[in-house]
Amino acid sequence: MSISISGSIKMQAISVNFNAINTPNWELIPHKDMKTPSEDELIKQIKELAINRSEAVTEKKFAYVNHQEEKS
């Protein structure tokens, strides 16, 4: 889709690619219908992430832990 904008001196064409717009990742973004874990489950997740972070040695392991933290 292209949109033309005309001015008094110049004519420009702007190309807009709507397929390049990313949709929100609703697994990461809190929303009304999202399941809320219990306090015990949250503490368990935090402890697991802390253990995984302390044991991470390689870049691949750090990337995995970062990904897990983003999901939590």
Backbone as XML, in Angstrom:
<?xml version="1.0"?>
<chain id="A" units="angstrom">
  <residue number="1" name="MET">
    <atom name="N" x="0.859" y="-1.170" z="0.000"/>
    <atom name="CA" x="0.000" y="0.000" z="0.000"/>
    <atom name="C" x="0.898" y="1.223" z="0.000"/>
  </residue>
  <residue number="2" name="SER">
    <atom name="N" x="0.607" y="2.181" z="-0.810"/>
    <atom name="CA" x="1.376" y="3.417" z="-0.788"/>
    <atom name="C" x="0.426" y="4.594" z="-0.629"/>
  </residue>
  <residue number="3" name="ILE">
    <atom name="N" x="0.921" y="5.611" z="0.027"/>
    <atom name="CA" x="0.137" y="6.814" z="0.287"/>
    <atom name="C" x="0.890" y="7.983" z="-0.337"/>
  </residue>
  <residue number="4" name="SER">
    <atom name="N" x="0.198" y="8.754" z="-1.109"/>
    <atom name="CA" x="0.825" y="9.919" z="-1.725"/>
    <atom name="C" x="0.495" y="11.164" z="-0.918"/>
  </residue>
  <residue number="5" name="ILE">
    <atom name="N" x="1.518" y="11.958" z="-0.687"/>
    <atom name="CA" x="1.341" y="13.229" z="0.021"/>
    <atom name="C" x="1.796" y="14.322" z="-0.929"/>
  </residue>
  <residue number="6" name="SER">
    <atom name="N" x="0.902" y="15.235" z="-1.219"/>
    <atom name="CA" x="1.283" y="16.294" z="-2.154"/>
    <atom name="C" x="1.474" y="17.602" z="-1.405"/>
  </residue>
  <residue number="7" name="GLY">
    <atom name="N" x="2.533" y="18.283" z="-1.753"/>
    <atom name="CA" x="2.815" y="19.584" z="-1.164"/>
    <atom name="C" x="2.715" y="20.635" z="-2.254"/>
  </residue>
  <residue number="8" name="SER">
    <atom name="N" x="2.960" y="21.881" z="-1.912"/>
    <atom name="CA" x="2.862" y="22.948" z="-2.900"/>
    <atom name="C" x="4.019" y="22.903" z="-3.893"/>
  </residue>
  <residue number="9" name="ILE">
    <atom name="N" x="5.171" y="22.345" z="-3.499"/>
    <atom name="CA" x="6.330" y="22.334" z="-4.376"/>
    <atom name="C" x="6.677" y="20.924" z="-4.841"/>
  </residue>
  <residue number="10" name="LYS">
    <atom name="N" x="6.646" y="19.949" z="-3.945"/>
    <atom name="CA" x="7.089" y="18.599" z="-4.253"/>
    <atom name="C" x="5.954" y="17.596" z="-4.103"/>
  </residue>
  <residue number="11" name="MET">
    <atom name="N" x="6.108" y="16.467" z="-4.773"/>
    <atom name="CA" x="5.186" y="15.346" z="-4.615"/>
    <atom name="C" x="6.022" y="14.170" z="-4.121"/>
  </residue>
  <residue number="12" name="GLN">
    <atom name="N" x="5.669" y="13.597" z="-3.003"/>
    <atom name="CA" x="6.410" y="12.483" z="-2.448"/>
    <atom name="C" x="5.488" y="11.277" z="-2.332"/>
  </residue>
  <residue number="13" name="ALA">
    <atom name="N" x="6.061" y="10.087" z="-2.494"/>
    <atom name="CA" x="5.324" y="8.849" z="-2.279"/>
    <atom name="C" x="5.946" y="8.136" z="-1.093"/>
  </residue>
  <residue number="14" name="ILE">
    <atom name="N" x="5.117" y="7.761" z="-0.149"/>
    <atom name="CA" x="5.578" y="7.054" z="1.037"/>
    <atom name="C" x="4.988" y="5.654" z="0.981"/>
  </residue>
  <residue number="15" name="SER">
    <atom name="N" x="5.845" y="4.679" z="1.128"/>
    <atom name="CA" x="5.398" y="3.294" z="1.119"/>
    <atom name="C" x="5.280" y="2.809" z="2.557"/>
  </residue>
  <residue number="16" name="VAL">
    <atom name="N" x="4.123" y="2.268" z="2.903"/>
    <atom name="CA" x="3.877" y="1.777" z="4.252"/>
    <atom name="C" x="3.660" y="0.271" z="4.165"/>
  </residue>
  <residue number="17" name="ASN">
    <atom name="N" x="4.460" y="-0.479" z="4.910"/>
    <atom name="CA" x="4.338" y="-1.932" z="4.925"/>
    <atom name="C" x="3.661" y="-2.347" z="6.224"/>
  </residue>
  <residue number="18" name="PHE">
    <atom name="N" x="2.372" y="-2.679" z="6.157"/>
    <atom name="CA" x="1.631" y="-3.044" z="7.348"/>
    <atom name="C" x="1.962" y="-4.456" z="7.815"/>
  </residue>
  <residue number="19" name="ASN">
    <atom name="N" x="2.570" y="-5.277" z="6.974"/>
    <atom name="CA" x="2.947" y="-6.628" z="7.368"/>
    <atom name="C" x="4.136" y="-6.627" z="8.323"/>
  </residue>
  <residue number="20" name="ALA">
    <atom name="N" x="4.897" y="-5.537" z="8.383"/>
    <atom name="CA" x="6.082" y="-5.467" z="9.231"/>
    <atom name="C" x="5.729" y="-5.111" z="10.682"/>
  </residue>
  <residue number="21" name="ILE">
    <atom name="N" x="4.480" y="-4.766" z="10.959"/>
    <atom name="CA" x="4.072" y="-4.413" z="12.313"/>
    <atom name="C" x="3.892" y="-5.699" z="13.117"/>
  </residue>
  <residue number="22" name="ASN">
    <atom name="N" x="4.622" y="-5.805" z="14.231"/>
    <atom name="CA" x="4.537" y="-6.994" z="15.071"/>
    <atom name="C" x="3.332" y="-6.912" z="15.985"/>
  </residue>
  <residue number="23" name="THR">
    <atom name="N" x="2.683" y="-8.046" z="16.192"/>
    <atom name="CA" x="1.568" y="-8.103" z="17.126"/>
    <atom name="C" x="2.113" y="-8.321" z="18.534"/>
  </residue>
  <residue number="24" name="PRO">
    <atom name="N" x="1.410" y="-7.878" z="19.549"/>
    <atom name="CA" x="1.882" y="-8.055" z="20.925"/>
    <atom name="C" x="1.963" y="-9.533" z="21.301"/>
  </residue>
  <residue number="25" name="ASN">
    <atom name="N" x="2.933" y="-9.878" z="22.137"/>
    <atom name="CA" x="3.054" y="-11.236" z="22.648"/>
    <atom name="C" x="2.294" y="-11.303" z="23.965"/>
  </residue>
  <residue number="26" name="TRP">
    <atom name="N" x="1.060" y="-11.817" z="23.917"/>
    <atom name="CA" x="0.191" y="-11.813" z="25.088"/>
    <atom name="C" x="0.604" y="-12.845" z="26.124"/>
  </residue>
  <residue number="27" name="GLU">
    <atom name="N" x="1.602" y="-13.683" z="25.816"/>
    <atom name="CA" x="2.115" y="-14.589" z="26.834"/>
    <atom name="C" x="3.028" y="-13.839" z="27.801"/>
  </residue>
  <residue number="28" name="LEU">
    <atom name="N" x="3.596" y="-12.711" z="27.365"/>
    <atom name="CA" x="4.504" y="-11.932" z="28.199"/>
    <atom name="C" x="3.856" y="-10.697" z="28.802"/>
  </residue>
  <residue number="29" name="ILE">
    <atom name="N" x="2.858" y="-10.144" z="28.135"/>
    <atom name="CA" x="2.238" y="-8.899" z="28.578"/>
    <atom name="C" x="1.078" y="-9.210" z="29.519"/>
  </residue>
  <residue number="30" name="PRO">
    <atom name="N" x="1.136" y="-8.698" z="30.747"/>
    <atom name="CA" x="0.028" y="-8.950" z="31.679"/>
    <atom name="C" x="-1.286" y="-8.384" z="31.137"/>
  </residue>
  <residue number="31" name="HIS">
    <atom name="N" x="-2.360" y="-9.148" z="31.293"/>
    <atom name="CA" x="-3.683" y="-8.700" z="30.852"/>
    <atom name="C" x="-4.751" y="-9.300" z="31.765"/>
  </residue>
  <residue number="32" name="LYS">
    <atom name="N" x="-5.966" y="-8.830" z="31.608"/>
    <atom name="CA" x="-7.067" y="-9.162" z="32.500"/>
    <atom name="C" x="-7.319" y="-10.673" z="32.616"/>
  </residue>
  <residue number="33" name="ASP">
    <atom name="N" x="-7.273" y="-11.392" z="31.516"/>
    <atom name="CA" x="-7.604" y="-12.810" z="31.529"/>
    <atom name="C" x="-6.408" y="-13.714" z="31.824"/>
  </residue>
  <residue number="34" name="MET">
    <atom name="N" x="-5.262" y="-13.117" z="32.117"/>
    <atom name="CA" x="-4.053" y="-13.900" z="32.379"/>
    <atom name="C" x="-4.162" y="-14.595" z="33.740"/>
  </residue>
  <residue number="35" name="LYS">
    <atom name="N" x="-3.744" y="-15.860" z="33.780"/>
    <atom name="CA" x="-3.754" y="-16.621" z="35.022"/>
    <atom name="C" x="-2.686" y="-16.062" z="35.969"/>
  </residue>
  <residue number="36" name="THR">
    <atom name="N" x="-3.057" y="-15.861" z="37.222"/>
    <atom name="CA" x="-2.127" y="-15.351" z="38.228"/>
    <atom name="C" x="-1.639" y="-16.521" z="39.070"/>
  </residue>
  <residue number="37" name="PRO">
    <atom name="N" x="-0.313" y="-16.758" z="39.069"/>
    <atom name="CA" x="0.204" y="-17.854" z="39.890"/>
    <atom name="C" x="0.110" y="-17.525" z="41.381"/>
  </residue>
  <residue number="38" name="SER">
    <atom name="N" x="0.059" y="-18.582" z="42.190"/>
    <atom name="CA" x="0.005" y="-18.388" z="43.639"/>
    <atom name="C" x="1.341" y="-17.846" z="44.136"/>
  </residue>
  <residue number="39" name="GLU">
    <atom name="N" x="1.342" y="-17.362" z="45.379"/>
    <atom name="CA" x="2.569" y="-16.819" z="45.964"/>
    <atom name="C" x="3.641" y="-17.914" z="46.059"/>
  </residue>
  <residue number="40" name="ASP">
    <atom name="N" x="3.231" y="-19.122" z="46.429"/>
    <atom name="CA" x="4.182" y="-20.234" z="46.524"/>
    <atom name="C" x="4.792" y="-20.551" z="45.170"/>
  </residue>
  <residue number="41" name="GLU">
    <atom name="N" x="3.980" y="-20.514" z="44.116"/>
    <atom name="CA" x="4.482" y="-20.789" z="42.763"/>
    <atom name="C" x="5.463" y="-19.697" z="42.323"/>
  </residue>
  <residue number="42" name="LEU">
    <atom name="N" x="5.163" y="-18.437" z="42.641"/>
    <atom name="CA" x="6.072" y="-17.342" z="42.296"/>
    <atom name="C" x="7.421" y="-17.495" z="43.010"/>
  </residue>
  <residue number="43" name="ILE">
    <atom name="N" x="7.380" y="-17.841" z="44.289"/>
    <atom name="CA" x="8.621" y="-18.033" z="45.038"/>
    <atom name="C" x="9.418" y="-19.189" z="44.451"/>
  </residue>
  <residue number="44" name="LYS">
    <atom name="N" x="8.745" y="-20.261" z="44.080"/>
    <atom name="CA" x="9.411" y="-21.411" z="43.463"/>
    <atom name="C" x="10.087" y="-21.004" z="42.146"/>
  </residue>
  <residue number="45" name="GLN">
    <atom name="N" x="9.372" y="-20.225" z="41.325"/>
    <atom name="CA" x="9.931" y="-19.768" z="40.045"/>
    <atom name="C" x="11.158" y="-18.876" z="40.261"/>
  </residue>
  <residue number="46" name="ILE">
    <atom name="N" x="11.086" y="-17.981" z="41.244"/>
    <atom name="CA" x="12.201" y="-17.078" z="41.531"/>
    <atom name="C" x="13.422" y="-17.869" z="41.984"/>
  </residue>
  <residue number="47" name="LYS">
    <atom name="N" x="13.213" y="-18.857" z="42.855"/>
    <atom name="CA" x="14.324" y="-19.681" z="43.323"/>
    <atom name="C" x="14.960" y="-20.461" z="42.172"/>
  </residue>
  <residue number="48" name="GLU">
    <atom name="N" x="14.121" y="-21.035" z="41.299"/>
    <atom name="CA" x="14.641" y="-21.785" z="40.150"/>
    <atom name="C" x="15.458" y="-20.878" z="39.227"/>
  </residue>
  <residue number="49" name="LEU">
    <atom name="N" x="14.961" y="-19.675" z="38.978"/>
    <atom name="CA" x="15.709" y="-18.735" z="38.137"/>
    <atom name="C" x="17.030" y="-18.337" z="38.779"/>
  </residue>
  <residue number="50" name="ALA">
    <atom name="N" x="17.021" y="-18.135" z="40.088"/>
    <atom name="CA" x="18.256" y="-17.765" z="40.785"/>
    <atom name="C" x="19.284" y="-18.889" z="40.704"/>
  </residue>
  <residue number="51" name="ILE">
    <atom name="N" x="18.842" y="-20.121" z="40.876"/>
    <atom name="CA" x="19.751" y="-21.271" z="40.774"/>
    <atom name="C" x="20.287" y="-21.376" z="39.356"/>
  </residue>
  <residue number="52" name="ASN">
    <atom name="N" x="19.396" y="-21.273" z="38.354"/>
    <atom name="CA" x="19.838" y="-21.359" z="36.956"/>
    <atom name="C" x="20.816" y="-20.241" z="36.610"/>
  </residue>
  <residue number="53" name="ARG">
    <atom name="N" x="20.570" y="-19.030" z="37.114"/>
    <atom name="CA" x="21.467" y="-17.898" z="36.846"/>
    <atom name="C" x="22.830" y="-18.151" z="37.473"/>
  </residue>
  <residue number="54" name="SER">
    <atom name="N" x="22.856" y="-18.674" z="38.699"/>
    <atom name="CA" x="24.137" y="-18.906" z="39.378"/>
    <atom name="C" x="24.936" y="-20.030" z="38.724"/>
  </residue>
  <residue number="55" name="GLU">
    <atom name="N" x="24.248" y="-20.980" z="38.083"/>
    <atom name="CA" x="24.926" y="-22.107" z="37.444"/>
    <atom name="C" x="25.265" y="-21.843" z="35.979"/>
  </residue>
  <residue number="56" name="ALA">
    <atom name="N" x="24.767" y="-20.760" z="35.414"/>
    <atom name="CA" x="25.013" y="-20.461" z="33.995"/>
    <atom name="C" x="26.481" y="-20.103" z="33.776"/>
  </residue>
  <residue number="57" name="VAL">
    <atom name="N" x="27.088" y="-20.769" z="32.792"/>
    <atom name="CA" x="28.489" y="-20.518" z="32.484"/>
    <atom name="C" x="28.648" y="-20.064" z="31.038"/>
  </residue>
  <residue number="58" name="THR">
    <atom name="N" x="27.900" y="-20.669" z="30.135"/>
    <atom name="CA" x="28.033" y="-20.360" z="28.714"/>
    <atom name="C" x="27.044" y="-19.272" z="28.306"/>
  </residue>
  <residue number="59" name="GLU">
    <atom name="N" x="27.320" y="-18.653" z="27.161"/>
    <atom name="CA" x="26.403" y="-17.635" z="26.622"/>
    <atom name="C" x="25.020" y="-18.232" z="26.348"/>
  </residue>
  <residue number="60" name="LYS">
    <atom name="N" x="25.004" y="-19.481" z="25.911"/>
    <atom name="CA" x="23.732" y="-20.152" z="25.613"/>
    <atom name="C" x="22.889" y="-20.289" z="26.886"/>
  </residue>
  <residue number="61" name="LYS">
    <atom name="N" x="23.539" y="-20.649" z="27.988"/>
    <atom name="CA" x="22.823" y="-20.781" z="29.268"/>
    <atom name="C" x="22.323" y="-19.422" z="29.767"/>
  </residue>
  <residue number="62" name="PHE">
    <atom name="N" x="23.165" y="-18.380" z="29.630"/>
    <atom name="CA" x="22.728" y="-17.037" z="30.028"/>
    <atom name="C" x="21.536" y="-16.584" z="29.183"/>
  </residue>
  <residue number="63" name="ALA">
    <atom name="N" x="21.572" y="-16.853" z="27.893"/>
    <atom name="CA" x="20.474" y="-16.479" z="27.003"/>
    <atom name="C" x="19.195" y="-17.204" z="27.414"/>
  </residue>
  <residue number="64" name="TYR">
    <atom name="N" x="19.328" y="-18.480" z="27.778"/>
    <atom name="CA" x="18.166" y="-19.262" z="28.215"/>
    <atom name="C" x="17.576" y="-18.670" z="29.499"/>
  </residue>
  <residue number="65" name="VAL">
    <atom name="N" x="18.437" y="-18.358" z="30.463"/>
    <atom name="CA" x="17.960" y="-17.784" z="31.723"/>
    <atom name="C" x="17.306" y="-16.427" z="31.473"/>
  </residue>
  <residue number="66" name="ASN">
    <atom name="N" x="17.898" y="-15.604" z="30.618"/>
    <atom name="CA" x="17.297" y="-14.304" z="30.285"/>
    <atom name="C" x="15.910" y="-14.490" z="29.684"/>
  </residue>
  <residue number="67" name="HIS">
    <atom name="N" x="15.790" y="-15.465" z="28.798"/>
    <atom name="CA" x="14.498" y="-15.753" z="28.158"/>
    <atom name="C" x="13.470" y="-16.194" z="29.208"/>
  </residue>
  <residue number="68" name="GLN">
    <atom name="N" x="13.895" y="-17.057" z="30.133"/>
    <atom name="CA" x="12.997" y="-17.517" z="31.191"/>
    <atom name="C" x="12.563" y="-16.353" z="32.080"/>
  </residue>
  <residue number="69" name="GLU">
    <atom name="N" x="13.463" y="-15.436" z="32.365"/>
    <atom name="CA" x="13.119" y="-14.277" z="33.202"/>
    <atom name="C" x="12.110" y="-13.385" z="32.495"/>
  </residue>
  <residue number="70" name="GLU">
    <atom name="N" x="12.257" y="-13.237" z="31.185"/>
    <atom name="CA" x="11.313" y="-12.407" z="30.440"/>
    <atom name="C" x="9.921" y="-13.017" z="30.442"/>
  </residue>
  <residue number="71" name="LYS">
    <atom name="N" x="9.856" y="-14.337" z="30.410"/>
    <atom name="CA" x="8.568" y="-15.022" z="30.409"/>
    <atom name="C" x="7.871" y="-14.952" z="31.760"/>
  </residue>
  <residue number="72" name="SER">
    <atom name="N" x="8.647" y="-14.834" z="32.835"/>
    <atom name="CA" x="8.067" y="-14.864" z="34.190"/>
    <atom name="C" x="7.476" y="-13.539" z="34.571"/>
  </residue>
</chain>
